[in-house]
Each structure stands twice: as structure tokens, then as C-alpha cells.
């Protein structure tokens, strides 16, 4: 009879595992000291803002789509604040009623000690989203409170301890703006928890009130800002009225006057999952567009970025051997996690040669290598402006980038 409760616990356990794993697996992480953004295993540099933009917009529209279709499902099932606050309350209850039931003086110190240890662990995981975890571990081991990372970790630890020992679920109704956002995104077809009792069968047991983590009475209204639509009251009502062989009076429904969740009634599959009007279809289409753009951008991304630019402070120089020299600068950014090298070549410039200190040019993971090379051509070998192509081939990927360039020479006498 507690199907929604079990579902919440399973979803929350999965969310907690994801919260812990994401920064360590580089699924999503901002590395502020190194100016990197990790997404789905890709290491994106700050100059790849287009991909970062698509990633952030995609994540934002995931939240929007979830809110439009399923209301406060994030608050009730996915929110870390809710998960950890409920865990804190459960821990306090277990210490007081089970583990240290006969040792009243030890209950509060034991609870605060457990929350303090959990706060350090949670703060470490949170800061790991912004600082490389191994580097952060060294800072924690050395009790660093001098650098920005160490100060941030200490601050988050203190705030986490105060939150989960004192504030807890009050955060949802006083600080968090997400509940208010639902009022703007939800409409008459958004999923919500509703009390329906047209035949006045409520027996006033008030178990729905006692099990509510937010301490509200769902019978008053489904639109209370405190209601996170977690479904705990549904299980409570079903359990009590099942003893009287009656159906529960609280349900998930598509809007305050819509069909109940799970009611077939010959409905099409897309209506049963929440696609009940054009607004929702448009939201999902926008989400699909951002997902497609992000996928295409990641698929087209080359992990080694090569730039070549001519040095035009001096248009050309005439060497002692009588040949004309043009200088070019290159920049190689290895955005991958393996050693690479770039081989430069020249095309469509007859009689010219490339003078490069080293070819190929090696670049270690995460390294940006800059340098220069010259192209020399005989004095009588061409026009004042000659167009040619420079090719940069990455080894071992064998990906070639081409650059259209010009060779400048003095005017013939």
C-alpha cells in the first residue's frame, strides 16, 4: 500500500548515487581553476562557449519540461535539499527512538556528530563539481583554509551543517524559489496531488497530515506552496481506507479537474504520459532541438584545436640567400586526454619551402603549444600576393584542418 513511498526512496537513492558519481566521472562538472567544463565525458574549454551554451540550455529546458508536465516532481523526488533533509530527520528519529533510546544525554551530541561528518562529506562532493577531486582531496587532507577552494569547502561545510541540523525543510518554503516557479510553469494539465471526496467519505483520521513531510493538510488545496506532491498522503489514505474496503480519496491527477493518473479510459498513450495539449508538445520540441544541437556540436567537435595566423607586423623579409620569407604563428590546444602531435604541410605554392623548428609539433593533454614557422620562396618565383593552403594533420587521429593563407612578396622592379 506504500507504492509511492517506495518509488520515492528508490528514486532518491538513485539521485544520491548520481550526485556522488557525476563529478568523479566527469559527467557534469565546472573546473573553475582550470577553466574547463566537463559534460558527458567531454572536456570543454572556455573558448568552446557555444557547446557550453547548448549544454546549459538543454539542462534548463529539462527542468522546464519536467515542471510543465509533472509539476513539482523535482521537489518531491529529485531535489538534494529534500533528500538530505528527510535523511536528517530520519537520522534524528532513529537516534532518539531506536539507537540511543535509553541514553537521552547522548542523543543530541550523537546526532550533531553524525550531521557534522555528513556535512564534510557532502561539502567535499559539492565542491568537487568546481574543483578537480584529487586536488580537492589534498586540500582537505592538509586542512587548507587559505586558498579559494579550501575557504569554499569550509564555508559549504558550515552552511550544510546549519541547514541539515536546523533549517531542513523550512528551506523549501522560505528560501528556495523553485516552488514559486511552479506557479508560473504549471497550468490546468500539470500533474498534481489532489483530494477528491464528492461523497464525503473521509473518516478524519488525519494520517495524510501526519505523514506529510511539509506538515500540511492536502485536503485544503492542491496548490499550497508547501506541497511538493510527493504522494506520501496518497499511500496513507489508501492504507487506511483499504481496511474499510474503500478506495483512497487522494490521487495524482492531471490538473485540478483532469483525469486521474493511471486511468485509462481509452486515452492515447501520449495523453497518459502527460502530452495533453500543444503547449507541452512545443516544450518537448524545443528540448529536442537543444538536444539535437548539443549532440551535433559534440559530434563535430575536434579535441585538438589548431590556429594559424600570419605575422603582418613585417609583411615579408628578404634573406641573405635572396629568397622571400613570410612568418606565421601557430597555436595548438590539446583538449583531449592523450598525447598528440600536429604535422604541418603546405599546398598550392610552387617553389616554396616551410622552415619549422620541429615538425610534427607535440602537445601533451590539456596543453596549449604556441610557436612560429616561416615559408620561403625564390625572389622571382611568383606574384606580389600568392594564395596557398596550409594543412595541419593531427596524429594519431589523422584529422586534417586546412587554412587558406596568402604569401606576400615585393613588387618586381
C-alpha positions in Angstrom: 0.0 0.0 0.0 3.0 2.3 0.0 3.9 2.3 -3.6 4.7 6.0 -4.0 6.8 5.9 -0.8 8.9 3.0 -2.1 9.2 4.7 -5.5 10.4 7.9 -3.9 13.0 6.1 -1.9 14.3 4.3 -4.9 14.4 7.5 -7.0 16.1 9.3 -4.1 18.7 6.6 -3.7 19.5 6.7 -7.5 19.7 10.5 -7.3 22.1 10.4 -4.4 24.3 7.9 -6.2 24.3 10.2 -9.3 25.1 13.2 -7.1 28.1 11.4 -5.8 29.3 9.9 -9.1 28.8 12.8 -11.5 31.8 15.0 -10.6 34.1 12.0 -10.3 33.1 10.6 -13.7 33.2 14.0 -15.4 29.6 13.7 -16.5 29.0 17.3 -15.5 31.5 19.5 -13.7 32.8 23.0 -13.8 36.6 23.1 -13.2 36.9 26.7 -12.2 40.7 26.8 -11.6 41.5 25.2 -15.0 38.5 27.0 -16.8 37.1 23.7 -18.0 33.5 22.5 -18.3 33.0 18.7 -18.3 29.9 17.4 -19.9 29.0 13.8 -20.8 32.7 12.8 -20.6 33.8 15.7 -22.9 36.3 18.3 -21.6 35.2 21.6 -23.0 37.4 24.7 -22.8 36.2 28.2 -22.1 36.6 29.1 -25.8 34.0 26.4 -26.7 31.3 28.6 -25.3 28.8 27.5 -28.0 28.8 23.9 -26.8 28.6 25.0 -23.1 25.7 27.2 -24.0 23.8 24.3 -25.7 24.5 22.1 -22.7 23.2 24.6 -20.1 20.1 25.5 -22.2 19.4 21.8 -22.6 19.6 21.2 -18.9 17.4 24.3 -18.2 14.7 23.0 -20.6 14.8 19.6 -18.9 13.8 21.4 -15.7 11.2 23.5 -17.6 9.7 20.4 -19.4 9.6 18.4 -16.1 7.8 21.3 -14.3 5.2 21.9 -17.1 4.3 18.2 -17.4 4.8 16.8 -13.9 4.6 19.8 -11.6 6.8 19.6 -8.5 8.2 16.1 -9.3 11.7 17.6 -8.8 10.9 18.8 -5.4 9.3 15.6 -4.2 11.6 13.1 -5.8 14.8 14.6 -7.1 15.8 17.6 -5.0 19.0 17.2 -3.0 17.7 19.5 -0.3 14.6 17.4 0.2 16.6 14.1 0.1 19.2 15.2 2.7 16.6 17.0 4.8 14.5 13.9 5.1 17.6 11.8 5.7 18.5 14.2 8.5 15.0 13.9 10.1 15.1 10.1 9.8 18.6 10.0 11.4 17.4 12.2 14.3 14.3 10.0 14.8 16.4 6.8 14.7 18.9 8.0 17.3 16.1 9.2 19.6 13.8 6.2 19.4 16.0 3.3 18.4 19.7 3.5 18.7 20.1 5.7 21.9 16.6 5.4 23.2 17.8 4.9 26.8 20.6 7.4 26.7 18.9 10.8 26.4 22.0 12.8 27.2 23.9 11.3 24.2 21.2 11.7 21.6 21.9 15.3 20.6 25.7 15.1 20.7 25.5 11.9 18.6 23.1 13.5 16.1 25.3 16.6 15.7 28.4 14.5 15.3 26.8 12.4 12.6 25.5 15.5 10.8 28.9 17.2 11.0 30.6 14.2 9.4 27.9 14.0 6.7 28.4 17.8 6.1 32.1 17.4 5.5 31.4 14.6 3.0 28.6 16.4 1.2 30.6 19.6 1.1 33.5 17.7 -0.5 31.2 16.3 -3.1 29.6 19.6 -3.9 33.0 21.5 -4.2 34.2 18.6 -6.4 31.8 19.9 -9.0 34.0 23.0 -9.3 37.5 21.8 -8.3 39.3 18.7 -9.5 38.5 16.0 -6.9 42.1 14.8 -6.4 43.3 18.3 -5.9 40.4 19.0 -3.5 41.3 15.9 -1.5 44.9 17.1 -1.0 43.4 20.4 0.2 41.1 18.7 2.6 43.9 16.4 3.9 46.1 19.5 4.6 43.1 21.3 6.3 43.5 24.1 3.7 41.6 27.3 4.7 43.8 29.7 2.8 43.0 29.1 -0.9 39.7 29.8 -2.6 38.9 26.1 -2.8 39.7 25.5 0.9 37.7 28.5 2.1 34.8 27.5 -0.1 34.9 24.0 1.2 34.9 25.2 4.8 32.0 27.6 4.2 29.9 25.0 2.4 30.5 22.6 5.3 29.3 25.1 7.9 26.2 26.0 5.8 25.4 22.3 5.2 25.7 21.6 8.9 23.4 24.5 9.8 21.0 23.6 7.0 20.5 19.9 7.9 20.6 20.4 11.6 18.4 23.5 12.0 16.8 24.6 8.7 16.0 21.4 6.8 12.5 21.5 5.1 11.9 25.1 6.1 14.4 26.0 3.3 11.8 24.9 0.8 9.2 27.4 1.9 11.4 30.3 2.8 14.5 30.4 0.5 14.0 28.1 -2.5 12.4 29.8 -5.5 11.5 26.6 -7.2 8.1 26.2 -5.6 7.1 29.7 -6.7 8.4 28.9 -10.2 5.8 26.1 -10.4 3.0 28.7 -10.2 4.3 30.2 -13.5 5.0 27.0 -15.3 2.1 24.8 -14.2 -1.4 25.0 -15.7 -4.7 23.1 -15.8 -3.0 20.0 -17.2 0.0 19.8 -14.9 0.3 16.7 -12.7 -0.6 17.4 -9.0 -1.8 15.6 -5.9 -5.4 16.3 -5.2 -8.0 15.3 -2.6 -11.4 14.3 -4.1 -14.3 13.4 -1.9 -17.6 14.2 -3.6 -19.4 11.6 -1.5 -18.0 12.8 1.9 -16.3 9.5 2.8 -13.3 11.0 4.7 -13.1 9.5 8.2 -11.0 12.3 9.6 -8.1 10.0 10.6 -5.7 12.7 9.6 -2.9 10.3 8.7 -2.4 12.2 5.5 -1.4 15.2 7.6 0.8 13.2 9.9 2.9 11.6 7.1 3.3 14.8 5.1 6.9 15.9 5.3 5.9 19.5 4.9 3.2 19.3 7.6 0.2 20.5 5.5 -3.3 19.2 5.0 -3.7 18.3 1.4 -7.5 18.5 1.8 -7.3 22.3 2.0 -5.9 22.7 -1.5 -3.5 21.0 -4.0 -2.0 24.4 -4.8 -0.4 25.1 -1.4 3.2 26.4 -1.9 4.4 24.0 0.7 3.0 20.9 -1.1 5.8 19.1 -3.0 3.4 16.5 -4.5 5.5 13.6 -3.1 2.5 11.2 -2.8 3.0 10.2 0.8 -0.5 11.3 1.6 -1.8 9.1 -1.2 -0.3 6.0 0.3 -1.6 7.0 3.8 -5.1 7.4 2.6 -5.1 4.2 0.6 -3.8 2.2 3.5 -6.4 3.5 6.0 -9.5 3.2 3.7 -8.3 -0.2 2.4 -9.1 -1.5 5.8 -12.7 -0.4 5.3 -12.6 -1.8 1.7 -12.9 1.6 0.2 -10.7 3.4 -2.4 -8.5 6.2 -1.3 -9.5 9.8 -1.7 -6.2 11.4 -2.6 -4.8 10.8 -6.1 -2.3 12.1 -8.7 -4.4 14.0 -11.3 -3.8 15.9 -14.5 -4.9 19.3 -13.2 -7.5 20.0 -10.5 -10.3 18.9 -12.8 -8.4 16.4 -15.0 -8.3 12.7 -15.3 -6.6 10.7 -12.6 -3.1 9.4 -13.2 -3.3 5.8 -14.4 -6.9 6.0 -15.5 -7.1 4.5 -19.0 -10.5 5.4 -20.3 -9.4 4.8 -23.8 -6.8 7.6 -23.8 -4.0 7.7 -26.2 -0.5 6.8 -24.9 0.7 10.4 -25.3 -2.0 11.7 -23.1 -1.3 9.1 -20.4 2.3 10.3 -20.2 1.3 14.0 -20.0 1.3 15.3 -23.6 -2.2 16.7 -23.3 -2.0 19.9 -25.3 0.1 21.7 -27.9 2.0 23.7 -25.2 3.6 20.5 -24.0 4.5 19.3 -27.5 6.2 22.7 -28.2 8.2 22.5 -24.9 9.4 19.0 -25.9 10.2 20.1 -29.4 12.3 22.9 -28.0 14.0 20.4 -25.7 14.6 18.1 -28.6 16.1 20.9 -30.7 18.6 21.8 -28.0 19.4 18.1 -27.5 20.0 17.7 -31.3 22.1 20.9 -31.4 24.2 19.7 -28.4 24.6 16.2 -29.9 25.7 17.7 -33.3 28.1 20.1 -31.6 29.7 17.4 -29.6 29.9 15.0 -32.6 31.6 17.7 -34.8 34.0 18.8 -32.1 37.7 18.1 -32.7 39.6 17.6 -29.5 42.8 19.3 -30.9 42.3 22.9 -31.9 44.8 24.3 -34.3 45.1 28.0 -35.2 47.4 29.6 -37.8 47.7 33.3 -38.4 50.2 35.3 -40.5 52.5 37.8 -38.7 52.0 41.0 -40.6 53.9 43.4 -38.4 56.6 42.8 -41.1 55.0 41.9 -44.4 58.0 39.9 -45.6 61.7 39.8 -45.3 64.4 39.2 -47.9 67.0 36.7 -46.7 70.8 36.7 -47.4 70.1 33.9 -49.9 67.9 36.3 -51.8 64.7 34.4 -51.0 61.5 36.0 -49.7 60.3 34.9 -46.2 56.8 35.2 -44.6 56.4 34.4 -40.9 53.3 32.6 -39.5 52.3 31.8 -35.9 50.5 28.7 -34.7 48.7 27.7 -31.6 47.8 24.0 -30.8 45.4 23.3 -27.9 45.2 19.7 -27.0 41.7 19.3 -25.4 41.9 15.6 -25.2 43.3 13.3 -22.5 46.1 11.7 -24.6 49.3 12.9 -26.2 49.0 14.2 -29.7 51.1 15.8 -32.4 50.4 18.0 -35.4 52.1 17.7 -38.7 52.2 20.9 -40.8 52.2 20.8 -44.6 52.0 23.4 -47.5 50.0 23.1 -50.7 49.5 25.1 -53.9 52.6 27.3 -53.5 55.2 26.0 -56.1 58.8 26.6 -55.4 58.3 27.3 -51.7 59.5 25.5 -48.6 58.5 25.5 -45.0 61.0 26.2 -42.2 59.8 24.8 -38.9 61.9 24.1 -35.8 60.1 20.8 -35.3 57.6 19.0 -37.4 55.4 17.3 -36.1 54.8 19.5 -33.0 53.9 17.6 -29.9 51.3 18.6 -27.4 50.5 16.9 -24.0 46.9 16.5 -22.7 45.5 19.9 -21.7 48.5 21.8 -23.1 48.5 24.7 -25.4 51.6 24.9 -27.6 52.5 28.1 -29.5 55.3 28.8 -31.9 56.2 30.1 -35.3 57.4 29.0 -38.7 58.5 30.6 -42.0 57.7 30.0 -45.6 60.5 30.8 -48.1 60.2 31.4 -51.8 62.6 32.5 -54.5 62.5 36.2 -55.4 61.4 35.5 -58.9 59.0 32.7 -58.1 55.7 34.4 -58.2 53.4 37.4 -57.8 53.1 40.0 -55.1 50.2 38.1 -53.5 50.0 34.4 -53.9 47.2 32.3 -52.4 48.0 28.9 -50.9 46.8 26.3 -48.4 48.3 25.2 -45.1 47.3 21.8 -43.7 47.6 20.7 -40.1 47.1 16.9 -39.6 46.6 15.6 -36.0 48.4 12.4 -35.1 47.3 9.7 -34.4 43.7 10.8 -35.1 44.6 11.7 -38.7 42.2 14.6 -38.8 43.3 17.4 -41.1 42.4 21.1 -40.8 43.1 23.4 -43.8 43.8 27.2 -43.7 43.6 29.5 -46.7 46.6 31.9 -46.5 48.5 34.4 -48.6 52.2 34.8 -49.4 53.4 38.4 -49.8 56.4 39.3 -51.9 57.9 42.7 -53.0 56.9 44.3 -56.2 59.0 43.3 -59.2 61.2 46.2 -60.4 
